[in-house]
Amino acid sequence: MKIIGCIPSRYASTRLPGKPLSDIAGKPMVLHVLERAKQAKQLHDVVVLTDDERILHAITDAGHHAMMTSSECASGTDRIAEYMRQHSDADIFVNIQGDEVLLDPEHIDQLTLDFINQQNPTMGTLAHPIHDQTIMSDPHTVKVVTRLDGNALYFSRNCIPLCHNGNLPDRALGHIGIYIYTRATLQAITESAQTPLEKTESLEQLRALENGIDIHVTVIEDFHSLSVDTPADLEKARGIFSV
């Protein structure tokens, strides 16, 4: 099976304009993520999908693969689906966030191997254990609960599960925003309208669950991350890469 890693990357950002091209240790941020993703052994290729020629040239000038996609794409998933329909014959697509500057390629491999070794896989994602109750309560940290077979039951910005007495649990699972899909699943998701729970939680992955698509959750025990969303995050990333 041909497996392609896709990094959706748009120039506009409310909290950090031009985020993908933000300089970190002499390279644009999106190039750091791309170089890490290309270390994953299970991916046949990695492509940056953008609607901005500045991002396109930053990637292609560095000798890597990038494609222009429509500015009308509402989400990264839509951007990947457009690329799939128009340019790619791949069987499986991995959606990689372009601001995860500490991306671990081994986690991509773990997600991919877990996915392809299932019977009739449809969609998968990553999660990691949380023990800090402050993080459990943070709505910016998405939580997930799973069935006994490892498929997701629900994703929420609230802490799930919650103890019967209202207390937070000792352990929860924090969602990591990397996804893997088959062609059929990606097509089905992007052809479906937004769903009620998706709108309520503002979580795109709930569209898949509400439409009966299984999302298998691969749990990463050793997880360290930095998503660059704000100027403060950017300075933190620059500090890490300057060491």
C-alpha positions in Angstrom: 0.0 0.0 0.0 1.2 3.5 -0.8 1.1 5.8 2.2 1.5 9.5 1.8 2.1 12.0 4.7 0.3 15.3 4.1 1.0 18.6 5.9 -1.8 21.1 5.3 -0.3 24.6 5.6 -2.1 27.9 5.1 -0.6 31.4 5.6 -3.4 33.0 7.5 -3.5 32.6 11.2 -5.5 34.7 13.7 -3.0 34.5 16.5 0.2 34.2 14.5 0.0 35.5 11.0 2.3 33.8 8.5 2.8 31.0 11.0 4.2 28.3 8.6 7.0 30.6 7.5 8.0 31.8 11.0 11.7 31.5 11.4 13.1 28.9 13.8 16.8 28.5 13.9 17.1 29.7 10.3 14.3 27.6 8.8 10.6 28.2 8.3 8.6 26.3 10.9 6.8 24.1 8.3 10.1 22.9 6.9 11.1 21.7 10.4 7.9 19.6 10.5 8.4 18.3 7.0 12.0 17.2 7.7 10.9 15.3 10.8 8.0 13.7 9.0 10.3 12.5 6.2 12.2 10.5 8.8 9.2 8.2 9.2 10.0 4.8 7.7 6.4 3.9 6.8 5.7 6.9 4.5 6.4 6.7 0.8 6.5 10.5 0.5 5.5 13.7 2.4 3.9 16.7 0.7 3.0 20.1 2.0 -0.4 21.3 0.8 -0.9 25.0 0.7 -2.9 27.9 -0.8 0.0 30.3 -0.6 2.9 30.5 -3.1 5.3 31.8 -0.5 4.9 28.5 1.4 5.1 26.5 -1.8 8.4 28.1 -2.8 9.8 27.8 0.7 9.3 24.0 0.4 10.2 23.4 -3.2 13.3 25.7 -3.0 14.5 23.4 -0.2 14.2 20.4 -2.5 10.9 19.0 -1.1 7.4 18.2 -2.4 4.6 20.8 -2.2 1.4 21.3 -4.0 -1.0 24.3 -4.4 -4.6 23.6 -3.3 -7.7 25.8 -3.3 -8.1 28.7 -1.0 -11.7 27.6 -0.6 -10.7 24.5 1.4 -12.4 24.9 4.8 -10.0 22.6 6.7 -6.8 20.6 6.4 -8.8 17.5 5.8 -10.5 19.2 2.8 -7.1 20.2 1.5 -5.9 16.6 1.6 -9.1 15.3 0.0 -8.6 17.8 -2.9 -5.0 16.6 -3.3 -6.2 13.0 -3.2 -8.8 13.5 -5.9 -6.7 15.5 -8.3 -3.1 14.4 -7.9 -2.6 11.2 -5.8 -3.1 7.5 -6.3 -2.1 6.7 -2.7 -4.1 4.2 -0.7 -3.6 5.8 2.7 -3.1 9.4 3.8 -1.6 10.7 7.1 -2.7 14.2 8.1 0.2 15.9 10.0 -0.1 19.2 11.8 2.2 21.8 10.4 2.9 23.5 13.7 4.1 20.4 15.6 7.7 21.3 15.7 8.7 18.5 18.0 7.0 15.9 15.8 8.5 12.4 16.5 8.7 10.3 13.3 8.5 7.1 15.3 5.0 8.1 16.4 4.0 8.3 12.8 5.4 4.9 12.1 3.6 3.5 15.2 0.3 5.0 14.1 0.8 3.7 10.5 1.8 0.1 11.5 -1.1 -0.1 14.0 -3.5 1.0 11.3 -2.4 -1.3 8.4 -2.3 -4.3 10.7 -6.0 -4.0 11.5 -8.7 -5.8 9.6 -10.6 -3.3 7.4 -9.1 -0.1 8.9 -11.0 3.1 8.2 -9.4 5.9 10.3 -6.9 6.2 13.1 -5.3 8.8 15.4 -2.9 9.1 18.4 -3.4 9.8 22.1 -1.2 10.0 25.2 -1.9 9.5 28.9 -2.6 12.6 31.0 -2.1 12.6 34.8 -2.0 16.4 35.4 -5.5 17.5 36.4 -4.9 21.1 35.3 -4.3 19.8 31.8 -7.4 17.5 32.1 -9.5 20.6 32.8 -8.0 22.7 29.9 -10.5 23.0 27.0 -7.6 23.5 24.6 -6.4 19.9 25.4 -8.8 17.6 23.6 -9.6 14.3 25.5 -10.7 11.0 24.1 -12.2 7.8 25.6 -12.1 4.5 23.8 -13.9 1.2 23.6 -12.2 -2.0 24.7 -11.1 -2.7 21.2 -9.2 0.6 21.1 -11.6 2.5 18.9 -12.8 6.0 20.0 -16.1 6.4 21.8 -15.9 10.2 22.0 -13.7 13.2 21.9 -14.3 16.2 24.0 -12.8 19.5 25.2 -14.2 18.6 28.7 -12.5 16.0 30.8 -13.7 12.5 29.9 -14.3 10.3 31.8 -15.5 12.1 34.9 -15.8 10.2 38.2 -19.4 9.6 39.5 -18.8 12.1 42.4 -17.7 14.8 39.9 -14.0 14.5 40.6 -11.4 14.2 37.9 -9.9 10.8 37.3 -6.3 9.8 38.0 -5.7 9.3 34.3 -7.2 10.5 31.0 -6.1 10.3 27.4 -5.1 13.5 25.6 -5.7 13.5 21.9 -2.8 14.1 19.5 -4.0 15.7 16.3 -2.5 13.4 13.7 -4.9 11.3 11.6 -4.6 8.4 9.2 -7.3 7.5 6.7 -8.1 5.3 3.7 -9.1 6.9 0.5 -12.7 5.9 1.0 -12.9 7.3 4.5 -11.3 10.6 3.5 -13.8 10.9 0.7 -16.7 10.1 2.9 -15.8 12.6 5.6 -15.3 15.5 3.2 -18.5 14.8 1.4 -20.5 14.8 4.6 -22.0 17.9 6.1 -21.0 19.2 9.6 -22.7 17.2 12.3 -24.3 18.4 15.6 -21.6 17.3 18.0 -18.9 18.5 15.7 -20.4 22.0 15.8 -20.9 21.9 19.6 -17.4 20.8 20.5 -15.7 22.4 17.4 -13.9 19.1 16.8 -13.9 17.9 13.2 -13.2 14.2 14.1 -16.6 13.9 15.7 -18.1 14.1 12.1 -16.5 10.7 11.5 -17.9 9.2 14.7 -21.4 10.6 14.1 -21.4 9.0 10.7 -20.5 5.6 12.1 -16.8 5.7 11.0 -14.5 3.9 13.5 -11.4 5.8 14.6 -8.7 3.6 16.1 -6.7 5.2 18.8 -3.0 4.4 19.1 -1.7 5.3 22.6 1.8 6.8 22.8 3.3 6.5 26.3 6.3 8.8 25.9 5.0 12.0 24.4 6.5 15.4 24.3 5.0 18.1 22.1 5.0 21.8 21.3 2.2 23.2 19.0 3.1 26.7 17.9 -0.1 28.7 18.1 0.9 32.0 19.7 4.0 34.3 19.7 4.9 32.9 23.1 4.9 29.4 21.7 7.1 30.6 18.8 9.7 32.0 21.3 9.6 28.8 23.2 10.3 26.8 20.0 13.2 29.1 19.1 14.7 28.6 22.5 14.5 24.8 22.1 16.1 24.8 18.7 18.8 27.3 19.7 20.3 24.9 22.3 
